[in-house]
Amino acid sequence: DNIAGNLYAVKVRIQNRGIHHIMFKTPPYDNPTHYRYVKNWRVFDLENRFYGFLVPELKALYKSRRGAEADLDLPVPRYFGGNSDYLALEDLRPLGFKMADKYQGLSFPEVRLVMQCLGKLHASTYCYIKEHGEKIFAREENHLFNNHLVRNHHMPEHDDIGNNDFDRIYAYGIELLSRKHEILGEKLKKYAPVPHERMMAVYNKTGKRYFPVISHGDIWINNLIFKYETVIKNGQTVEEAQECIILDFQQTRRENIFWDLLYFMYTSTTPEFRKEFLVRSLNVYYETFVDVVGQFETSVPIGFTKGWLVEEFRRNVPLIFSYMPFAISLQLGDLTVLRFQSLEPLREEMNRPVESYCAVFRDTCIPLLEHSPLAMARLEAIALELDEMGAFDSELLC
């Protein structure tokens, strides 16, 4: 169900050097609308910039602090190369890595690994920004890191069009919820009269309330792979995750730590999980972050404590809901309901006005919500959880 690329597994035999397993990703040429999104948002340029520039830079900084033999073990696949039309990464499936079930929600062993991965990624990029300053984002080739899904640095003249369509997706999701929960629906309308402003609120705090890092931007179950081992627990044989790798850096950007943490928790775990394991999970993230910053011999951000992390996470929880109708429709929606029978030629689609292009995403998300019971059940569960927390009652939403 990959929207932003087509994937091909390639096996390359090199004389006297064995076999390389490569995952080769190209733009979605067979879907003109998605192809246009990929090209306009320059997502392949961005992902290649992450792997080809940022990862080596992080490793070089680590070596400068720890010695030439030191290696920063980032939780990302090996990069073979790419450009605006392709990306080549190591295919880790032959090593035993696989995806978890996106319909179930992750277990604590899986979440613990993700928190360690995020802590390492955020801490490394925090140290890199501290070392080089904000001037790195002013470089033309790094302007890509200033994008947000709701704000396109390369097409700012079209932001209002995208905002309107995000707002309509949210409004329709609330309308569906209101059919079953009338009072809750009224709260949700008042909570986000301008939904895209809520969507941008966490992002906009970067450099103001929160220190900057380079975030993943779209971290959820389908952008993670795990390696499992058979272990004995309570006398039973179970498969438990032992390693985790993060994939798909097509929305990575200059941001703060809270978008990744919030987005991951509310797309990849259940309300029951969050009730029992949220604080423990954030503690794992905190301990990893502090440990990695120490390895870089960089000072921890002022005021960054376990208590502060939990408090600020909860402060921002209400803001994440505005994004959920859009995200959950694409993640859990039953794509067969769209019944695409034919696609316009690529050239014709690329010449259509951007209004119609943005409308396609709107017209995709709305039926996915309406006709996908699993997606609506997840949206409903999150709405009820946040309502029980009082998230939609406060007049002082940050």
N, C-alpha and C positions, 0 to 999 in steps of 0.2 A: 504493500500500500504506500510505497514511496511516491511522494508528490513531486519532489524537486530533482529527480534523477532516475535513470535506468541503470540497473546493476547487472554486471556480467562477471562470472567467475572464470578466471584464466589461469591455466597451469603452464608454467614455463620451465622447461628442462634446460639447464645450462651445463655444458660439458665440464666434467670434473668438479662441479659445484652443486650438484643436486637439483632439486626442484623448488621453484618459488611459486607459492599460491597467492595470486593477486586478485583483489576485488577492483574491478574497473567500472567507474561511474561516469556516465555521460548525461547531458541534458535530456529531458523527456521529449525527444523529437516526435514521438507518436501522439503527444497531447499538446496541441498548439497553445492552449491557455496556460498550462503549467510551464511550457517552454518560455513563454513571454515573461512570466514571473521570474524565472531563473535568470533570463538575460537582463531584465530591467533592474533587478535587485543585485545583479552581479554576484550571485551566490557561489559560483564556481571560482571566481577570482578571490572571493573572501576565504573560502575554505582552503584554497591553495596557499593563500597568504598566511593562514594560520599554520599549516603544516610546513610550508617551505621557508617561511621567514621567522615566525614567532617561536616555534618549537626549538629551532637551532639557537636562537637568541637566548632563550631561557636556559638551555643546556650550557651555552658558553658562559653566561653569568654565573651559573652554579660552579663550573670548573674554575672560574677566576677566584671564587671564594673558598672552594674546597680542595683545589689542586687538580692538576692535569689528568689524573687517573680517575677522578670522581665523575659519576654519571648520574644525572637527574632522571629518575625512572618515572616519566610522565605516563599516565594511564591512557595512552592513545596508540593507535596502530602505527606500524612502520610506514613511512611515506616514500613512494618511488618517483613521484613527479606528477605534473599536470599543468593545465592552463585553463582558459575560460571555457574550454569545450570538453575537458575530461579531468579525471582525478584517479590516480592509481595508488592503492593502499594494500597492505598485507591482508590477505584473507585468513582470519584467525580461526575459522571453523575447523580446519584440519587439526588444530591444536586442542580442540575440545570446547571452544567457546560457542555459546548459543544465546538466543534471546529468551527472556522470561515471558510468561503469558500476560499480555497487556490487559486482559479482562479480569485477572485475579487480584492484582496489587502485589507489591513485593513483600517479602518476609524481612524480619530484622537483620538476619545475616546478609541478605542482599543489600538492604539499605545501609548497613554499616559500611560495606565496601564502597557504595556510591558516595557516602559522606567523606570517606577517606580520599576518594578520587577528586571530588569537588574541592576539598580542603587543600589538596596538593596543587590543583590547577589555579585556584584563586590566590593562594599564598605565593606561588611562583610568579604570577603576573603582577601581584601587588608589589613584590620586591623589584621586579623589572621596571615598573613605573616609578617607584621610589628612586631607582638608580638613574634612569634616563629622563625623568620628568615628563610632563604633558606634551612636550614638543614632539614626542614620537607620533602623536595622533595628528599633528599638523602637517606631517610629511604627506605629500600627495598620494603615494602608494599605500599609506595607512588610513586614508580617509574612509576606507571600507569599514573600519572598526567603529565608525561613528553612526552606523545605520541602526535602525530599530524596525521591527516588522510594521509598525504603524507610522514610521517616519523614514522616508527614503531620501538619503543624502543626495542621491543622484537625480531624483525627480521631485524636488520639494514642491513644485508647482501643482502636483497632483495629490498632495497630502489630504486636502479637504475631501476629495472624492473617496479615498480609502477610508477616512474617518467616518464618513456618512454610512458606508457599507458595513464597517465594524459595528457602528451604533445600531443599524437595522438588524444585524445578526443577534446582538444582545437583546434587543427589544422583542424579537420573535421568540427567543429562548425563554424570556420572562412570561410572554403570553402563554406558552405551552405549560409552564409551571403554574401559572395562575388558574388554569382550568382545574387543577387538583388542589391547589393551595392559594385560595383567593387573598387571604390576609398577607401571606408571605409575598405574593406577587406584587401587592401594593407597596410593601416595604422595599422590594427590589427596584421598583420604578423610581422611588424617591432616593434610594441609595445612589443610583447612577443616572441622573437625568442626562448627563453627557458621558456615555460609557467610555469613549476613547480617552477622555481626560483621566479617568480612573486607571485605564490600562497603562498610561504613560507615567503615572505618579511615582512608582518605584524607580523607574529609569531616571526620572528627572531629579531625584535626590542625590545622584552621583556627583561627588565633588562638593556637595553642599552639606548634607547631613551625614553622608557615608563616604568612606574612602573608595577610590576607584580600583577596579580590577578589570581583567578581561574575562567576561563570562562566557558560558556556552550558549545561552540564549534559548535553547529548546531541549532541555534535558528531561527526558521522560523514558519510559520503559523501552520503547522501540529504538532509542538511540543509545542503548546500553547492551553489552553482551557480557555474559558470565561464564566462568569455568567452574564446574561442579565436581565434587568428590563424594563418594559414598562414605557416610559416617554412621556411627551408632549413637542414638540419642534416646534416653529413657527406654533402653532395651529394644528400640526399633531401628531398622535400617532406613536412612533418609538421604536424599541428595541435598548437599549444602554448598552454597556458593563459596568459593575460595579466592577467586580473582575477578576483577571487573575492568572492562575497557570502555571508554566513552567514544562514541562515533558521531559523525554528522555535525561538523562545525560550520554549517552554512548560515547560522544566525549569530555567530559569536560576535561580541561587541564590547566596547568600553562601557562599563556599567558598574554596579555595586554587587555585593554578594547576595543580596536578598531576593532578586528575581529568580536566580537559579534555585535557591533553597525553597522558596514558596512554590514555584512552578512544579518542581520535582515532587514535593510532598503532596500537592493537591491533584496531580495527574497520575501518580504512580503508587500511591498508598491509599488505604481505606480509612474511613472515619474511626473505625475500631483500632486500627494500627496507630493513628495519630494520637488517639486518647492515651494509649499505653506507652508508646515508644518515642513520641516527638522529642521530649527533652533529652532522652538518652541519645537519640540520633544527632541532635544539635551538639551535644557534648562531644561526640566522636568527631564531628566536623571541626569544632573549636580546637580540640587537642591536636588534630592533624595540622590545622592551619598554623598554630603556634610552633609546633615542632619544625615544620618546613621553613617558616620564617627564620627560626633559629639556625637552621642549616645554612641559609643564605647570609647569616650574620647581619640581619636587618632587624631594626626595632619593630616590635609589635605595634599596631595602630593604637594611639592614645585612647584609653577608655574601653578597649576591646577585651571584655571579660565574658565568662560563661553567662553570667546573669544578664549582661547587656545584650548578648546575642539572642537569648530567649525572649527578652522583653521586646526588642526591636522586631524580631520575627513576628510576634503576636500583634504588635502595633500595625504591621503591614498586611496581616492576613485578610482584612476586609477588601483590600485593593485588588487582590488576585482574582476575586470572583468575576469581575467585569470581563476577564479574558476567557473564562471557562466555557461559555456557549460556543465560541469560535473554536477553541482548542479541542474540546471534547467531541464536537461534531466530526472533526477531521480524524481524531485518534480512534474513536470507538464507533463511529457511524458505519452503517452497512452500505458499502459503496455500490452494491447491486441495485439499490433503489434509484440510482441516478439513471440507469439503463441507457448509457451512451451507445447509440446505434451507429453513429458516423461522426467523423471529425472533419472540420473544414481544413482545406490545405493550409500548410504552415504560413505561406506567404500572405494569404488573405487574412489570416488571424493577426499576423504581426502588423498589418496596416489598419486594423480596427482601432477606434478611439479608445483611450484608456478607461473611459467611463464604462464601456461594455466589458472590458477586461476585468475591472474590479467587480462588476456586477456578477460575473460568473462565479467568483468565490462566494459572494453573498447567496447566489442561487444554488450553490452547492451545499453550503452549511445548513441552510434552512430545511430542506427536505431530509438531510441526514439526521437532524435532530428529531424532526417530526415522525420519521418512519424507522427509527433505530431505538427500540426499547432499552437496550443496554446503555446507550449514550445518555438517554433521558434519565435513566435510573441513577447513573453516576452524577449527572448535573443536579438532580433532586437531592441526592445524599449530601453533596457538598453544601447546597443551599440550606438544608435543614440543620446541618452541623454548625454553619456560621450563624444562623439565626439563633440557635440555642446558646451560642457564645455572646449574643447581643451585638454582633458585628453590624447589623443593618439598622440598629436603633439609635446609635450615637450620632449626634450632630457635630461631633468633633473628629470626624474621620480625617486621618492625616493625609 
